[in-house]
Amino acid sequence: MEKYLYIALFAPLVSSLFAALFTAQPKKQFVGVVASILIFVSFISSSVLLMYLYKGGEPVHVEMMTWMAAGGLYIPFGFVVDQVSAVMMMVVTLVSTVVHVYSNGYMDHDKSFNRFFAWLSAFVFSMMVLVMSDNFAGLFIGWEGVGLCSWGLIGFWYGKESATWAANEAFIMNRIADLGMLIGLFLVYWNTGTLQYEEAFAKLPALDTATLTWTGIFLFIGAMGKSAQFPLHTWLADAMEGPTPVSALIHAATMVTAGVYLVIRAHPLYDLIPHVGLFIASLGAFVAMFAASMALVNRDMKRIIAYSTLSQLGYMFAAAGLGAYWVALFHLMAHAFFKALLFLGAGNVMHAMDDELDPFKMGGLKEKMKWTWIMMTIASFALAGVFPLAGFYSKDAILESSFVEHHYVIYTVLLVTAGLTAFYSFRLVALIFHGEERYKLFGIHPHEAYKYMLVAMSPLLILAMIAGAFRHTFFEFVEEALHAMHYHIHSEVTIWIMTIGTQAFVIAMIVYAYKKYARRGIKVPDGTSEVEQSFMYQLLFNQYYIPYFYEEYIVKPYKELSEVFWKRVDIKIVDATVDGIAKVLYSTGATTRGMQNGNLSTMLRWMVVGLVILLVIAVAIGLGARYSEEMSLFLSGLGVK
């Protein structure tokens, strides 16, 4: 099985390097085709490993070589494929394959077509390193790799100032969080003497609660940045400046799920500190409702779906924080399918609408884009958690785990969020595909996407529909790796009532959204209506003024302070000192340059000057020695020792 591990890991790297060979050349279609094939090969290898484990095989563990060995520190390039990493590998490579194939059509007319695939495949390789490493150091390499690649992909259209700004924001925000993660890794090594998962986790029970608590907190800070949890959340919506396939990959299966994966992978640590787990669950529930509320009024199609991702990440953290790690992983997997489908469907709509993102300027597109309408509608039903789609089973399991563990506040928040999710999801569907054809007012002539792009999306559509049926199989598969995840159901009747009530609430919100936004007569908001001018609308529309707060009270003061240090310290002190030394050396050189003019007479004169100086020094030394000897004799005569 080792060869399949290597193929799954390195096929994306080969794909990236191959595409990189052509980045300076005009678009070559075969670059995208070859890159897609190599990612598909990685998916096949990941699937083989998954089936091997499912049939009872032992986890595959390889150690390629030693990376660091100094004193007691030993870090190898080691990789492991167990039940958790196998699920992540399958999800990452499946969604990546779909995105690569889809991108051949979506980026068809982009002048940087080849460069796009180099970055995209490198992103997949970094994520594979992250999920397959058998130690925290390897995980951190992949962690930083996806951060770098996300910077390149979000800012792919670097000619747009908004794109480069968003890329820098994502990169800097994650570096702030990664400082916390690094501290967590140092604490792990300092207290266990190793960064290998198995060895470190085996030594954790011997540590005191305070050490475990701080380690768990700092590791989670890293997860907060990567998975865009409050207050490090603002970069995620702004990351929509990148190409839509990038959004599908980042928001569905790779970068933003890395934080959830970290908590799941480190579950032996978080099992020992349930109070930190409760904080994670509470923050997750808050973020779920917080993000959903902002999606209610947003007028950017991609940002609405991005806020949805942020909200669903909150669900995953809520489950992981409560110890239901398998539920968090199951929702991560199910969410990847229908969220990637939603983003790629949004990409179809953008192409059809000349890159228009305001759903109020659309309407009636189901006649022009029948297949995209069907796919996005089914994906929205799955996102809303409607039976029997994948989202129903995964989201219902999260609600169930919070309810039976008596965390009723978390349960209530997540339940309300489920209703909000249903509303904003079908608000978007209704505005885009139903009602009158408002796009005609703007001279847009929509069309359906290429057929092969729709075919590429079909696996996601199928999995969004049927993945939930494998809930018990999934549980049995990951049970060995995630053993601390059992909870007891006290009353089947209570669970049934809870499930039926949730479904009724969700369906009611869907119907309400359709009645409100699928009707004819919807006008493009211009900010003058009473609703738009209300306090609550402005609060949600402006993201609770958090970006404004960051800009006014963090970014601007930091910039002003930096300018002060630049002008008064850097220029007047540091630069002045360095320049002063350079000037002294230069003037000294200019003065003494005449010594080396090549004239024999001049050189003889300088030789005489040098001889005189040496004689003077010799005489001074001799006189000094004689004076010292006489002084010593004089003092000894006086009896002074």
Number of C-alpha atoms within 10 A of each C-alpha: 14 14 9 18 21 16 20 29 25 19 23 32 23 19 26 27 17 19 26 20 13 17 19 10 13 13 19 16 13 12 23 27 15 16 29 25 17 23 34 23 19 31 26 18 24 29 21 18 26 24 13 16 19 17 9 9 13 12 18 17 17 17 12 11 10 11 12 11 10 7 6 8 11 14 20 20 17 20 25 20 26 22 22 23 24 26 23 28 30 23 23 27 28 24 26 31 25 26 27 28 23 24 26 21 16 23 19 15 10 13 14 19 24 27 25 25 29 26 24 26 29 25 29 35 28 25 30 27 24 31 27 25 26 26 22 23 22 22 22 18 16 24 26 19 21 27 23 18 25 27 23 22 28 27 25 22 18 15 9 11 12 16 23 22 17 23 28 19 18 28 22 16 17 25 17 14 21 24 15 21 24 18 18 22 20 17 20 24 16 11 16 18 16 23 24 21 16 12 13 20 17 12 14 18 13 10 12 9 13 10 14 22 18 16 22 25 22 22 25 25 24 26 26 28 30 30 27 28 26 17 10 18 23 20 21 25 22 20 30 24 24 23 20 23 25 27 27 30 28 25 28 29 29 29 26 24 24 26 26 27 26 19 23 24 18 17 25 20 21 25 16 17 18 15 14 20 27 21 16 24 25 23 20 29 28 22 29 31 26 20 28 31 22 22 29 20 19 21 17 18 24 26 20 22 27 26 26 26 27 27 28 29 29 30 33 32 36 34 33 28 29 26 28 25 28 29 26 28 27 27 26 24 26 30 27 28 30 29 29 29 29 27 25 30 25 23 26 24 27 20 15 19 21 11 11 16 19 18 23 20 22 27 25 19 27 19 13 15 18 13 16 25 23 15 23 25 20 21 29 27 27 29 28 29 25 22 17 16 25 33 30 23 23 28 29 23 21 24 26 19 24 24 19 17 14 11 16 13 13 21 21 15 17 27 22 16 26 28 24 23 31 27 25 26 27 24 25 30 24 27 28 29 26 21 20 18 18 23 20 13 9 10 9 15 11 19 16 20 20 12 11 13 21 19 14 18 24 15 16 24 23 16 18 30 23 15 21 24 14 13 18 9 12 19 16 12 20 21 17 12 15 21 14 15 18 13 13 8 14 9 9 9 10 13 17 11 11 17 18 13 13 21 20 14 17 25 19 15 23 25 14 16 21 20 12 14 21 23 14 14 10 16 9 12 11 7 10 8 9 8 11 15 11 10 10 12 18 16 14 19 18 15 19 16 13 14 14 13 11 13 13 12 11 11 13 12 13 13 11 11 11 14 13 13 14 15 11 12 14 15 15 12 14 13 13 13 13 11 13 12 11 12 12 11 12 11 11 11 11 10 10 10 10 12 12 11 10 9 10 10 9 14 15 11 12 14 12 12 12 12 12 12 12 12 12 12 12 12 12 12 12 12 12 12 12 12 12 12 11 12 12 13 13 12 11 11 10 8 8 9 7
